[in-house]
Amino acid sequence: MSDHDDDAPAQDQRGDDPKPPEPPQQKADKDTPEGDRPAEPNPFEQAGRNPLGASGGTGGAGTARAARDTFRRGGGDRGYEIHGDGQVFEDNTFITQFWVDGAPPTAVRGTVPQETLERLADVYCETTGYQRMKVLLRTNGLLVLCGEPGSGRTATALALLSELTGDKVTRLDPSTAVHAIDPQALKSGYGHLLELPPDDGKRLPAEPRRGETRDTPRRAPGRLTELHLDRFSELLREQGAYGVVLVESGDLADRLLQGRYGMYCPPPPPAEVLHRHLRVLLRGEPDGALDAARALASRDDVTRALGLDELRPREAARLAGHLARRQKGELSDERLLEDCAAFVRAQARAWFAGADRPGTLPEALPALSAAAFRIAVAVFNGSAYSITAEAAELLAWELAVTLDPEQPVGRRLFGTHAENRPVVARSVLEDGELDLGAARVPVRTIRFQGDALATAVLQEVWHGHHNVRGPLSRWLRGLCDDPRPEVWVRASIAAGVLCSWDWIYGFGELVRPMAVVDNPVARMAAATALAEAARDPRIRPAVAAVLKDWAKSDDDALLDTAVLAHGYALPAGSVRASVDALGSVVRADDGEDPNVLATASFSVLRLLASPEPEAVTARLRQWLKDGRRPVVDLVLLTAIGTLTMRTTHLWGLTEVPALEPHGSRPLLVALLATRPDLAPDLAELVHRALATPRSGETARDGLAGLLRRAAKDAETLRLVCGLLPLLVTGPRDRDRLRGLVAKLVRDRDKPLDKTAARRMWDAVSEGTER
């Protein structure tokens, strides 16, 4: 390696006089004591460093990939309001047990028709624990079934009551409070079904005391307890009757499950539910229609359209109706897929319709907390439960203070147990790993039971409930200020998705407020959100225009955000255009701000880790020939970064599957392994960094670190030994490389493995010059 500075031609272009006249300030500096002179910024002090510095890191590629996968697909455009709770009926048109809009119907009380119970006998699929439920109901006269709407609770309740009473079943008004049930409303020898609506089941209205009227200020309401259920059970036994109370999963269900009346009602196998409904719906059809319908339900495009891991009985019954209509020729394939895609949208609409009723705290707080938890799972789908739960609490606070700004809001310390809470969001807890970049750690994760639910939830909230946008935006901005990549990466990508759905609102409320703050993490999050929004071709021109303005801005924060955003390639439309945009920023800065150069270098490294690294290396080589110092320094910094920066920290928003096995290795090694055709170009860049005096020392330190890594990893050692000959252009280069190897071997604290050192030594033997 030679000692000459390859930028000499560029310096000659700035003036032919080898000794130009000194500016007045320089003359004055000669009279200034050496220690008092301000040190000239050295951009190579930041070579290979993360621009977020001590504020946080970019995390691992696994975190970013999981965040992207969350919003990769969405539901259909059509929306349904699905009513009912069981597998009792064709197309779910039986009694409305669970309403999602407005007030409950007034006339909901009455005997269940005989034909309905007969149809139930044809399609009901016995759930796990059914026989134990029957014994408990026969013994106590009362049973409390807990579960989610659509899980088959109603069907199971009707089946139990029908079996014990000989098909004599009546329904009680859902607005009836358990402690206020009139004995006259109970029929002797009948089964009585009562479903507690989600809001009404949380607390019971307090009755006025003696001397009070309905206009007297209300006392704090009480909770439904075993005492109230004991009274109801006694009334039923006196009448020789039976009763089943349906309670939605939540705090109330958790408490009642600990008592003598409560049992969890697990959903029966959806495939069996589907089969039983199809068998009824396709009676009289030609032979083979049932098998064809079941095969259609398993077809890839149908399961993708549904976007759910497992259907609930209510959904299986509805799907059976669609499949039967398709077999009868009443539906086209396209319409079938549209109807299937509406399932997740219906679930999201049911979750959030009227979630803040009755509109005052603390009555609405349980429902707001459930809504916040569902939104948090949508943003952190597949991430750590602890992070998701904490984010949900923060969002619940934002929603609560928006609903009632003057009401103090706290947190329940011992609310719904972590094992039961995921049911509220149709999600599950699993054991997984979290990619931290430098390591993977075990973690308890939470995910939706369906890959389309996350998008459906955000679409419903963003498009369907405008007043939620304010607290949702504040919440996401707060998360993007968190230095943990596991938090800000997820939040920023979600913010980008929302911006793509409504650019005007999203940019003003989400992106720009983050881009102007004096926090590198928030600016990185803003850049990520912009790049994610630019994934939509309709939004990309608007993002490109913003970045063009910011690149010329006098505001350092906006300039920094623009440089970071170009590292994703999406805003400019291509990798080549992004590299050119970064070069323009660096030339315009002319080396005045080393932070601009360091951030631009980091973005170029991200582009090198993109699907088109050859476009980047070609432009870097051109800049070396160009000779202008700012862009040459950018090349040198980038070359040093390839030696030191782990590939996993350089994730983008486009997939590069080939790099995944090399995430823990430096980018240079990953590229040598996946793109061996680029080895000569990469070697030229590294050689230039080693040979240039102002970057040589930093580059040698970076190469030394790479050699130490190679000594511990056989694959890295093989690739590095293949690179070393390409760094040799003459005897001096060979001697210096061998000198570096010898120095590492003689290191008294961390001596290099001699076997690996011998292979490196031999790799630069005589005759290996380029």
C-alpha positions, -999 to +999 in steps of 0.1 A: +000+000+000+014+034-010+015+064+012+003+089-015-030+107-011-052+097-040-071+130-037-041+150-049-056+156-083-087+170-067-066+194-046-047+206-077-080+215-094-087+239-066-056+260-074-024+256-094-003+277-070+014+252-047+015+279-020-016+301-023-017+333-002-028+327+033-062+342+043-060+367+071-075+343+096-048+317+089-021+343+095-037+352+128-038+315+137+000+313+134+003+337+163-022+316+184-008+291+208-011+256+195-033+244+223-058+272+218-065+265+182-098+248+174-092+213+161-103+207+126-132+183+124-121+148+114-149+129+097-130+096+101-134+097+138-170+086+132-162+060+106-183+028+109-204+042+138-242+041+140-256+077+136-279+071+165-248+068+188-255+063+224-292+072+219-299+038+206-293+016+176-311+004+145-316-030+161-316-062+142-329-070+107-353-095+123-372-067+141-376-047+109-386-077+089-413-087+114-426-051+114-429-051+076-445-085+076-472-072+099-486-049+073-478-069+042-513-079+036-547-065+044-583-074+043-609-067+016-626-035+010-661-046+020-673-045+056-698-066+074-714-064+108-716-100+119-742-106+147-748-137+167-726-160+187-730-196+177-731-223+152-768-227+154-781-212+122-775-208+085-756-176+076-757-164+113-791-147+110-805-160+142-810-139+174-788-109+177-768-117+208-740-091+204-748-058+188-721-034+176-740-002+169-765+018+189-787+005+216-797-031+220-831-041+206-860-036+229-880-068+221-854-095+226-872-116+252-891-148+243-892-185+237-866-199+213-886-214+183-887-252+181-874-252+146-843-233+157-836-260+183-841-287+158-817-271+134-792-268+164-794-305+168-783-310+132-753-287+133-741-285+169-706-297+175-700-307+211-672-286+227-646-298+251-660-300+286-696-302+275-704-332+298-689-314+328-709-283+320-741-304+319-733-319+353-727-285+368-758-271+353-780-299+366-764-297+401-767-259+406-794-250+382-771-222+369-740-221+347-719-191+337-701-197+303-672-174+296-656-168+262-654-145+232-683-136+210-684-160+181-668-188+201-699-210+202-711-199+237-746-194+226-748-227+207-734-246+237-758-228+261-788-236+239-778-272+235-774-277+272-807-261+281-825-279+253-812-313+265-821-307+301-856-292+295-868-311+265-864-282+241-881-256+263-858-226+262-864-189+266-842-159+265-841-131+290-836-095+281-798-088+279-804-055+298-816-074+328-793-071+358-787-105+375-794-091+410-827-077+398-842-106+380-879-108+387-890-143+399-921-139+378-900-138+346-888-173+352-908-202+337-911-235+355-893-263+338-877-240+312-841-232+304-833-195+306-805-179+286-790-145+296-761-128+278-745-099+297-735-073+271-698-063+273-704-030+291-733-040+313-715-069+328-687-049+343-707-033+371-742-034+384-763-002+389-767+007+426-803+008+438-814+039+457-814+037+495-844+045+516-852+081+513-833+085+480-849+090+446-836+084+411-825+120+410-802+116+441-765+116+431-756+080+424-734+059+447-705+039+433-720+008+416-712-027+428-698-056+409-716-088+399-706-114+426-712-149+436-739-136+460-760-124+430-755-157+413-765-176+444-798-157+444-804-164+407-796-201+413-820-203+442-848-187+421-842-212+393-842-243+415-874-231+431-890-231+397-874-264+386-857-244+359-822-239+346-802-209+336-771-201+316-754-167+318-730-157+290-700-135+299-674-121+276-638-127+284-623-100+306-620-091+343-655-102+351-650-135+335-617-140+353-634-135+386-664-157+379-642-185+366-628-188+401-663-195+415-687-224+416-707-214+385-681-203+360-667-224+332-647-214+301-663-224+268-636-233+243-646-232+207-652-266+190-630-276+160-639-252+131-634-279+105-661-300+122-684-270+125-679-262+088-686-298+079-719-300+098-732-268+084-722-278+048-739-311+053-772-293+061-769-266+035-760-290+007-788-315+013-803-325-020-773-314-040-755-339-064-730-364-049-696-349-044-709-314-036-700-317+001-664-329-006-660-302-033-671-275-008-647-287+018-619-288-007-627-253-017-624-242+019-589-255+020-578-238-013-548-214-009-566-184-023-596-189+001-574-193+032-553-162+022-585-142+017-597-151+051-564-141+067-572-160+099-553-188+114-584-205+127-621-196+122-644-193+152-676-213+150-696-182+140-672-176+111-672-212+101-709-212+099-708-181+078-681-195+055-703-226+051-730-204+037-707-188+012-692-222+001-727-236-003-738-207-025-706-212-046-714-249-051-750-240-061-736-214-086-750-184-068-715-170-062-685-165-085-650-172-073-642-135-072-672-127-050-664-156-027-629-142-021-644-108-015-668-122+011-640-141+028-618-110+029-645-092+048-642-115+079-613-097+095-629-063+087-660-074+105-640-085+135-623-051+136-655-032+133-671-052+161-641-045+183-642-007+181-679+002+174-689+022+205-659+012+224-660+044+245-696+041+256-711+054+278-687+083+271-675+090+306-648+077+328-643+054+346-672+034+331-657+035+296-621+027+308-623-011+306-636-009+270-609+017+261-582-004+276-594-034+255-594-012+224-559+001+232-546-034+237-559-045+203-543-015+186-510-022+204-510-058+192-516-045+157-485-024+159-463-049+178-477-081+163-451-108+170-431-087+194-425-090+231-457-092+252-441-069+278-435-042+252-469-046+238-487-044+271-468-013+282-475+004+249-512-005+253-513+012+287-498+043+273-524+044+245-552+037+270-540+068+289-541+089+256-576+077+248-588+083+283-575+119+286-590+126+251-624+113+262-623+132+295-594+156+299-603+166+335-606+131+349-574+116+364-565+083+350-545+056+367-536+020+360-550-011+375-522-031+391-538-065+392-562-066+363-567-093+337-540-119+339-514-120+312-524-155+302-560-144+297-556-109+282-546-120+247-580-135+242-594-099+241-574-092+210-578-127+194-541-133+199-519-159+216-487-159+237-457-178+223-421-184+232-399-167+206-366-149+200-360-112+197-333-100+173-313-073+190-287-071+163-257-083+182-276-112+198-309-129+200-327-133+233-356-155+244-388-136+248-425-141+254-442-128+223-478-120+214-493-123+179-527-121+162-543-154+152-544-142+116-520-122+094-547-099+082-559-087+115-532-061+121-540-041+090-577-045+095-574-030+130-555+000+119-577+006+089-608+005+111-594+029+136-578+053+111-606+054+086-636+047+107-630+068+139-615+102+131-613+113+167-590+085+176-564+098+152-552+125+176-543+102+205-531+075+181-506+100+165-494+112+199-489+077+210-469+067+180-447+098+182-440+090+218-430+054+209-408+067+181-389+087+208-380+054+226-343+045+221-351+008+220-352-004+183-378-030+193-401+000+200-393+028+176-389+005+145-423-010+150-439+024+157-422+042+128-433+015+102-469+017+115-467+055+112-455+051+076-484+029+068-509+054+082-492+082+062-497+062+030-534+060+038-538+097+044-506+117+035-519+151+044-529+142+080-501+117+086-473+139+074-485+169+095-492+149+127-467+121+126-437+127+104-428+164+105-431+167+143-406+139+147-382+152+120-377+186+137-369+174+172-333+173+186-333+135+190-315+112+165-339+083+173-370+104+164-354+116+132-345+081+122-381+071+129-393+099+108-370+088+080-383+052+083-419+064+082-413+084+051-397+055+034-425+032+044-451+056+031-431+059-002-438+022-008-471+033-022-464+047-057-492+073-053-475+088-022-439+085-035-438+118-054-450+137-023-422+120-002-396+128-028-407+164-029-404+167+009-369+152+009-358+175-019-368+205+001-353+192+033-320+184+016-316+221+009-329+232+043-309+252+068-324+232+096-299+205+105-326+182+118-345+182+085-313+177+065-304+148+087-338+132+083-336+135+045-302+119+044-314+090+066-345+085+044-325+081+012-308+051+028-340+031+022-340+037-016-378+038-016-383+076-016-361+082-046-375+053-065-343+034-071-310+026-054-290+045-081-312+076-076-308+074-038-270+072-041-270+102-064-292+121-039-268+114-011-239+125-032-256+158-040-262+165-003-225+158+005-212+180-023-235+208-013-223+206+023-186+206+010-174+188+041-184+216+065-203+193+088-187+160+095-221+147+108-236+151+074-208+130+059-211+103+086-249+100+082-246+099+044-220+072+048-244+051+070-271+055+044-248+044+016-240+014+037-277+006+039-279+009+001-250-015-002-271-040+018-300-035-006-309-059-035-287-038-059-253-033-043-237-032-078-253+001-085-237+015-053-202+002-060-203+015-095-212+050-083-186+049-055-159+041-080-170+070-102-167+093-072-132+082-066-123+091-102-142+124-097-116+133-071-136+160-052-128+156-016-164+155-001-175+126-022-141+108-019-144+111+018-179+096+016-164+067-003-136+062+022-160+063+052-183+038+034-154+015+027-143+016+064-180+010+074-181-023+054-152-036+076-169-028+109-207-026+106-227-057+112-250-065+083-281-069+106-278-033+117-281-022+080-317-034+074-337-017+048-374-019+039-368-043+010-361-080+013-326-093+008-329-130+019-294-139+008-279-116+035-299-131+064-275-160+072-247-134+075-265-109+097-239-110+125-210-106+101-196-073+088-212-061+056-180-067+036-180-104+045-217-107+038-213-092+003-182-114-004-203-144+005-235-135-015-220-114-043-186-128-051-187-109-085-183-076-065-151-087-048-128-067-071-148-035-067-151-039-029-114-046-027-106-015-046-127+006-022-110-009+009-075-005-007-082+031-013-092+037+023-061+019+035-038+038+011-051+073+018-032+090+047-062+107+063-082+075+064-055+049+066-051+046+103-089+042+108-091+017+079-063-004+094-080-005+127-112-017+109-093-043+090-076-055+122-110-060+137-121-079+107-091-102+109-098-109+145-134-118+136-121-141+108-099-160+132-130-171+151-152-179+122-141-205+095-164-191+068-154-155+075-117-166+074-122-183+040-138-151+026-112-128+041-083-149+028-099-146-006-100-108-003-065-102+010-047-109-023-070-083-040-057-057-015-021-062-027-008-040-056+028-043-048+055-055-023+048-026+000+011-035+003+021-071+010+046-061+037+022-039+054-005-065+055+019-090+069+030-065+094-005-060+105-010-098+109+023-101+128+013-072+151-020-090+159-002-122+167+022-104+191-007-086+209-001-095+246-037-090+256-055-106+226-031-125+204-044-136+171-048-174+166-016-185+149-032-211+126-056-184+112-027-160+110-007-184+089-035-187+064-037-149+062+000-147+058+000-172+030-029-154+013-006-124+007+025-143-004+046-132-034+029-134-067-006-125-054-005-089-065-034-076-085 
